[in-house]
Amino acid sequence: AGRPAATVTKTSAPLSFPADVPTQAALIAGPITDLNVMTRRGRMTHAVDRLVISASTDIQSAADATLIL
């Protein structure tokens, strides 16, 4: 999409890109776990955060709906 190449790792921030623009990727090493979240622009918004949780944690949500995987 005219952007420079990006390397996505277990510790990098989630990568956002427009789904209606041709995109390509190459697997550097595997296996991987991939989560895609898509919303229609102008109708809904979303945010993706990566949390490493190793103990009981309170998660505060400001949204009407929250999904935790």
N, CA, C and O atoms as a printed pandas DataFrame, in Angstrom:
     atom_number atom_name residue_name chain_id  residue_number  x_coord  y_coord  z_coord
0              1         N          ALA        A               1    0.834   -1.201    0.000
1              2        CA          ALA        A               1    0.000    0.000    0.000
2              3         C          ALA        A               1    0.868    1.250    0.000
3              4         O          ALA        A               1    0.451    2.295    0.498
4              5         N          GLY        A               2    2.064    1.151   -0.551
5              6        CA          GLY        A               2    2.950    2.303   -0.578
6              7         C          GLY        A               2    3.688    2.546    0.716
7              8         O          GLY        A               2    4.360    3.566    0.864
8              9         N          ARG        A               3    3.577    1.635    1.647
9             10        CA          ARG        A               3    4.282    1.762    2.920
10            11         C          ARG        A               3    5.566    0.948    2.877
11            12         O          ARG        A               3    5.670   -0.006    2.106
12            13         N          PRO        A               4    6.543    1.315    3.695
13            14        CA          PRO        A               4    7.752    0.485    3.756
14            15         C          PRO        A               4    7.445   -0.863    4.413
15            16         O          PRO        A               4    6.467   -0.990    5.150
16            17         N          ALA        A               5    8.268   -1.848    4.149
17            18        CA          ALA        A               5    8.097   -3.177    4.744
18            19         C          ALA        A               5    8.187   -3.086    6.266
19            20         O          ALA        A               5    8.925   -2.264    6.809
20            21         N          ALA        A               6    7.432   -3.937    6.938
21            22        CA          ALA        A               6    7.443   -3.964    8.401
22            23         C          ALA        A               6    7.634   -5.401    8.856
23            24         O          ALA        A               6    7.098   -6.324    8.244
24            25         N          THR        A               7    8.389   -5.596    9.918
25            26        CA          THR        A               7    8.555   -6.911   10.520
26            27         C          THR        A               7    7.679   -6.956   11.770
27            28         O          THR        A               7    7.800   -6.110   12.656
28            29         N          VAL        A               8    6.797   -7.951   11.830
29            30        CA          VAL        A               8    5.896   -8.112   12.965
30            31         C          VAL        A               8    6.395   -9.280   13.799
31            32         O          VAL        A               8    6.588  -10.384   13.290
32            33         N          THR        A               9    6.603   -9.023   15.095
33            34        CA          THR        A               9    7.097  -10.048   16.008
34            35         C          THR        A               9    6.116  -10.212   17.170
35            36         O          THR        A               9    5.108   -9.509   17.240
36            37         N          LYS        A              10    6.414  -11.135   18.072
37            38        CA          LYS        A              10    5.579  -11.345   19.253
38            39         C          LYS        A              10    5.533  -10.117   20.154
39            40         O          LYS        A              10    4.600   -9.969   20.943
40            41         N          THR        A              11    6.514   -9.244   20.050
41            42        CA          THR        A              11    6.578   -8.082   20.934
42            43         C          THR        A              11    6.239   -6.770   20.240
43            44         O          THR        A              11    6.128   -5.742   20.907
44            45         N          SER        A              12    6.073   -6.776   18.935
45            46        CA          SER        A              12    5.749   -5.524   18.239
46            47         C          SER        A              12    4.281   -5.173   18.438
47            48         O          SER        A              12    3.456   -6.032   18.746
48            49         N          ALA        A              13    3.978   -3.907   18.258
49            50        CA          ALA        A              13    2.591   -3.445   18.363
50            51         C          ALA        A              13    1.772   -4.046   17.221
51            52         O          ALA        A              13    2.324   -4.354   16.165
52            53         N          PRO        A              14    0.464   -4.216   17.419
53            54        CA          PRO        A              14   -0.373   -4.691   16.315
54            55         C          PRO        A              14   -0.217   -3.785   15.096
55            56         O          PRO        A              14   -0.080   -2.569   15.228
56            57         N          LEU        A              15   -0.238   -4.384   13.925
57            58        CA          LEU        A              15   -0.024   -3.641   12.674
58            59         C          LEU        A              15   -1.363   -3.348   12.027
59            60         O          LEU        A              15   -2.134   -4.262   11.735
60            61         N          SER        A              16   -1.634   -2.087   11.806
61            62        CA          SER        A              16   -2.880   -1.657   11.187
62            63         C          SER        A              16   -2.619   -1.302    9.727
63            64         O          SER        A              16   -1.626   -0.648    9.407
64            65         N          PHE        A              17   -3.514   -1.735    8.848
65            66        CA          PHE        A              17   -3.393   -1.392    7.434
66            67         C          PHE        A              17   -4.771   -1.470    6.787
67            68         O          PHE        A              17   -5.632   -2.206    7.270
68            69         N          PRO        A              18   -4.998   -0.722    5.698
69            70        CA          PRO        A              18   -6.305   -0.763    5.035
70            71         C          PRO        A              18   -6.494   -2.087    4.298
71            72         O          PRO        A              18   -5.625   -2.502    3.531
72            73         N          ALA        A              19   -7.610   -2.739    4.528
73            74        CA          ALA        A              19   -7.865   -4.055    3.926
74            75         C          ALA        A              19   -8.299   -3.962    2.474
75            76         O          ALA        A              19   -8.365   -4.980    1.785
76            77         N          ASP        A              20   -8.595   -2.759    1.996
77            78        CA          ASP        A              20   -9.033   -2.616    0.610
78            79         C          ASP        A              20   -7.891   -2.213   -0.323
79            80         O          ASP        A              20   -8.133   -1.809   -1.460
80            81         N          VAL        A              21   -6.661   -2.318    0.149
81            82        CA          VAL        A              21   -5.471   -2.007   -0.647
82            83         C          VAL        A              21   -4.645   -3.288   -0.762
83            84         O          VAL        A              21   -4.446   -3.975    0.240
84            85         N          PRO        A              22   -4.162   -3.625   -1.958
85            86        CA          PRO        A              22   -3.357   -4.852   -2.087
86            87         C          PRO        A              22   -2.189   -4.865   -1.103
87            88         O          PRO        A              22   -1.466   -3.881   -0.948
88            89         N          THR        A              23   -2.032   -6.000   -0.450
89            90        CA          THR        A              23   -1.002   -6.167    0.573
90            91         C          THR        A              23   -0.370   -7.536    0.400
91            92         O          THR        A              23   -1.035   -8.474   -0.039
92            93         N          GLN        A              24    0.899   -7.660    0.736
93            94        CA          GLN        A              24    1.538   -8.970    0.685
94            95         C          GLN        A              24    2.395   -9.164    1.917
95            96         O          GLN        A              24    2.805   -8.204    2.570
96            97         N          ALA        A              25    2.660  -10.441    2.228
97            98        CA          ALA        A              25    3.455  -10.761    3.406
98            99         C          ALA        A              25    4.281  -12.001    3.124
99           100         O          ALA        A              25    3.950  -12.798    2.246
100          101         N          ALA        A              26    5.355  -12.155    3.875
101          102        CA          ALA        A              26    6.201  -13.344    3.792
102          103         C          ALA        A              26    6.467  -13.825    5.204
103          104         O          ALA        A              26    6.822  -13.042    6.085
104          105         N          LEU        A              27    6.293  -15.121    5.410
105          106        CA          LEU        A              27    6.547  -15.705    6.721
106          107         C          LEU        A              27    8.053  -15.868    6.913
107          108         O          LEU        A              27    8.716  -16.541    6.124
108          109         N          ILE        A              28    8.585  -15.253    7.955
109          110        CA          ILE        A              28   10.019  -15.321    8.237
110          111         C          ILE        A              28   10.348  -16.647    8.917
111          112         O          ILE        A              28   11.314  -17.317    8.553
112          113         N          ALA        A              29    9.544  -17.015    9.896
113          114        CA          ALA        A              29    9.695  -18.283   10.605
114          115         C          ALA        A              29    8.328  -18.637   11.163
115          116         O          ALA        A              29    7.516  -17.747   11.416
116          117         N          GLY        A              30    8.070  -19.880   11.351
117          118        CA          GLY        A              30    6.726  -20.258   11.790
118          119         C          GLY        A              30    6.792  -21.196   12.952
119          120         O          GLY        A              30    7.895  -21.516   13.397
120          121         N          PRO        A              31    5.700  -21.652   13.469
121          122        CA          PRO        A              31    4.344  -21.279   13.088
122          123         C          PRO        A              31    3.942  -19.925   13.669
123          124         O          PRO        A              31    4.649  -19.366   14.507
124          125         N          ILE        A              32    2.805  -19.408   13.217
125          126        CA          ILE        A              32    2.327  -18.116   13.698
126          127         C          ILE        A              32    0.891  -18.229   14.181
127          128         O          ILE        A              32    0.180  -19.176   13.847
128          129         N          THR        A              33    0.482  -17.254   14.965
129          130        CA          THR        A              33   -0.912  -17.042   15.302
130          131         C          THR        A              33   -1.263  -15.666   14.775
131          132         O          THR        A              33   -0.592  -14.681   15.083
132          133         N          ASP        A              34   -2.316  -15.605   13.981
133          134        CA          ASP        A              34   -2.684  -14.355   13.330
134          135         C          ASP        A              34   -4.120  -14.015   13.693
135          136         O          ASP        A              34   -4.996  -14.878   13.630
136          137         N          LEU        A              35   -4.368  -12.782   14.068
137          138        CA          LEU        A              35   -5.708  -12.306   14.359
138          139         C          LEU        A              35   -5.975  -11.090   13.485
139          140         O          LEU        A              35   -5.260  -10.091   13.559
140          141         N          ASN        A              36   -6.997  -11.181   12.665
141          142        CA          ASN        A              36   -7.407  -10.053   11.830
142          143         C          ASN        A              36   -8.699   -9.485   12.378
143          144         O          ASN        A              36   -9.643  -10.224   12.657
144          145         N          VAL        A              37   -8.739   -8.172   12.533
145          146        CA          VAL        A              37   -9.948   -7.483   12.956
146          147         C          VAL        A              37  -10.265   -6.462   11.880
147          148         O          VAL        A              37   -9.444   -5.598   11.571
148          149         N          MET        A              38  -11.460   -6.564   11.309
149          150        CA          MET        A              38  -11.848   -5.640   10.245
150          151         C          MET        A              38  -13.172   -4.981   10.596
151          152         O          MET        A              38  -14.102   -5.639   11.062
152          153         N          THR        A              39  -13.248   -3.679   10.369
153          154        CA          THR        A              39  -14.492   -2.943   10.555
154          155         C          THR        A              39  -14.696   -2.027    9.360
155          156         O          THR        A              39  -13.735   -1.592    8.727
156          157         N          ARG        A              40  -15.947   -1.740    9.059
157          158        CA          ARG        A              40  -16.269   -0.844    7.943
158          159         C          ARG        A              40  -16.056    0.600    8.381
159          160         O          ARG        A              40  -16.647    1.070    9.354
160          161         N          ARG        A              41  -15.186    1.298    7.629
161          162        CA          ARG        A              41  -14.921    2.704    7.935
162          163         C          ARG        A              41  -16.219    3.504    7.917
163          164         O          ARG        A              41  -17.085    3.288    7.070
164          165         N          GLY        A              42  -16.337    4.422    8.856
165          166        CA          GLY        A              42  -17.512    5.270    8.914
166          167         C          GLY        A              42  -18.699    4.644    9.626
167          168         O          GLY        A              42  -19.665    5.341    9.936
168          169         N          ARG        A              43  -18.649    3.338    9.894
169          170        CA          ARG        A              43  -19.762    2.665   10.574
170          171         C          ARG        A              43  -19.387    2.197   11.970
171          172         O          ARG        A              43  -20.236    2.134   12.860
172          173         N          MET        A              44  -18.116    1.870   12.160
173          174        CA          MET        A              44  -17.679    1.313   13.438
174          175         C          MET        A              44  -16.177    1.546   13.573
175          176         O          MET        A              44  -15.482    1.748   12.577
176          177         N          THR        A              45  -15.686    1.519   14.795
177          178        CA          THR        A              45  -14.247    1.615   15.037
178          179         C          THR        A              45  -13.838    0.466   15.951
179          180         O          THR        A              45  -14.668   -0.142   16.626
180          181         N          HIS        A              46  -12.543    0.186   15.954
181          182        CA          HIS        A              46  -12.028   -0.846   16.851
182          183         C          HIS        A              46  -10.613   -0.484   17.264
183          184         O          HIS        A              46   -9.964    0.367   16.655
184          185         N          ALA        A              47  -10.153   -1.144   18.304
185          186        CA          ALA        A              47   -8.773   -1.006   18.770
186          187         C          ALA        A              47   -8.287   -2.391   19.148
187          188         O          ALA        A              47   -9.050   -3.207   19.666
188          189         N          VAL        A              48   -7.022   -2.651   18.890
189          190        CA          VAL        A              48   -6.409   -3.937   19.234
190          191         C          VAL        A              48   -5.206   -3.656   20.121
191          192         O          VAL        A              48   -4.345   -2.846   19.779
192          193         N          ASP        A              49   -5.154   -4.327   21.256
193          194        CA          ASP        A              49   -4.014   -4.222   22.170
194          195         C          ASP        A              49   -3.504   -5.617   22.453
195          196         O          ASP        A              49   -4.286   -6.564   22.536
196          197         N          ARG        A              50   -2.207   -5.750   22.602
197          198        CA          ARG        A              50   -1.603   -7.028   22.999
198          199         C          ARG        A              50   -1.187   -6.905   24.451
199          200         O          ARG        A              50   -0.386   -6.042   24.813
200          201         N          LEU        A              51   -1.745   -7.785   25.282
201          202        CA          LEU        A              51   -1.404   -7.796   26.694
202          203         C          LEU        A              51   -0.798   -9.144   27.046
203          204         O          LEU        A              51   -1.340  -10.184   26.670
204          205         N          VAL        A              52    0.306   -9.137   27.753
205          206        CA          VAL        A              52    0.890  -10.368   28.281
206          207         C          VAL        A              52    0.466  -10.426   29.740
207          208         O          VAL        A              52    0.885   -9.605   30.556
208          209         N          ILE        A              53   -0.363  -11.399   30.053
209          210        CA          ILE        A              53   -0.934  -11.486   31.395
210          211         C          ILE        A              53   -0.456  -12.768   32.051
211          212         O          ILE        A              53   -0.670  -13.859   31.522
212          213         N          SER        A              54    0.188  -12.642   33.196
213          214        CA          SER        A              54    0.693  -13.824   33.901
214          215         C          SER        A              54    0.094  -13.952   35.298
215          216         O          SER        A              54    0.467  -14.853   36.050
216          217         N          ALA        A              55   -0.835  -13.057   35.654
217          218        CA          ALA        A              55   -1.494  -13.106   36.963
218          219         C          ALA        A              55   -2.884  -12.506   36.808
219          220         O          ALA        A              55   -3.209  -11.940   35.764
220          221         N          SER        A              56   -3.697  -12.631   37.839
221          222        CA          SER        A              56   -5.033  -12.037   37.798
222          223         C          SER        A              56   -4.923  -10.562   37.472
223          224         O          SER        A              56   -4.087   -9.850   38.029
224          225         N          THR        A              57   -5.778  -10.106   36.560
225          226        CA          THR        A              57   -5.700   -8.731   36.082
226          227         C          THR        A              57   -7.102   -8.165   35.906
227          228         O          THR        A              57   -7.979   -8.841   35.369
228          229         N          ASP        A              58   -7.321   -6.936   36.350
229          230        CA          ASP        A              58   -8.571   -6.231   36.085
230          231         C          ASP        A              58   -8.403   -5.484   34.769
231          232         O          ASP        A              58   -7.441   -4.736   34.590
232          233         N          ILE        A              59   -9.333   -5.687   33.858
233          234        CA          ILE        A              59   -9.294   -5.002   32.560
234          235         C          ILE        A              59  -10.454   -4.031   32.515
235          236         O          ILE        A              59  -11.612   -4.439   32.606
236          237         N          GLN        A              60  -10.158   -2.763   32.377
237          238        CA          GLN        A              60  -11.163   -1.718   32.293
238          239         C          GLN        A              60  -11.494   -1.458   30.835
239          240         O          GLN        A              60  -10.590   -1.207   30.039
240          241         N          SER        A              61  -12.753   -1.512   30.467
241          242        CA          SER        A              61  -13.159   -1.281   29.092
242          243         C          SER        A              61  -14.039   -0.049   29.017
243          244         O          SER        A              61  -14.960    0.115   29.817
244          245         N          ALA        A              62  -13.755    0.821   28.051
245          246        CA          ALA        A              62  -14.570    1.989   27.816
246          247         C          ALA        A              62  -15.536    1.750   26.660
247          248         O          ALA        A              62  -16.294    2.644   26.284
248          249         N          ALA        A              63  -15.509    0.545   26.098
249          250        CA          ALA        A              63  -16.327    0.216   24.931
250          251         C          ALA        A              63  -17.599   -0.502   25.337
251          252         O          ALA        A              63  -17.701   -1.043   26.438
252          253         N          ASP        A              64  -18.577   -0.500   24.425
253          254        CA          ASP        A              64  -19.810   -1.273   24.662
254          255         C          ASP        A              64  -19.560   -2.762   24.595
255          256         O          ASP        A              64  -20.262   -3.540   25.241
256          257         N          ALA        A              65  -18.563   -3.172   23.816
257          258        CA          ALA        A              65  -18.233   -4.589   23.692
258          259         C          ALA        A              65  -16.726   -4.752   23.764
259          260         O          ALA        A              65  -15.986   -3.958   23.184
260          261         N          THR        A              66  -16.266   -5.775   24.469
261          262        CA          THR        A              66  -14.844   -6.082   24.581
262          263         C          THR        A              66  -14.666   -7.564   24.352
263          264         O          THR        A              66  -15.391   -8.373   24.930
264          265         N          LEU        A              67  -13.708   -7.934   23.515
265          266        CA          LEU        A              67  -13.402   -9.326   23.214
266          267         C          LEU        A              67  -11.987   -9.603   23.694
267          268         O          LEU        A              67  -11.061   -8.871   23.349
268          269         N          ILE        A              68  -11.814  -10.640   24.477
269          270        CA          ILE        A              68  -10.498  -11.014   24.994
270          271         C          ILE        A              68  -10.190  -12.414   24.510
271          272         O          ILE        A              68  -10.945  -13.347   24.785
272          273         N          LEU        A              69   -9.097  -12.573   23.794
273          274        CA          LEU        A              69   -8.657  -13.880   23.297
274          275         C          LEU        A              69   -7.379  -14.272   23.991
275          276         O          LEU        A              69   -6.833  -15.342   23.721
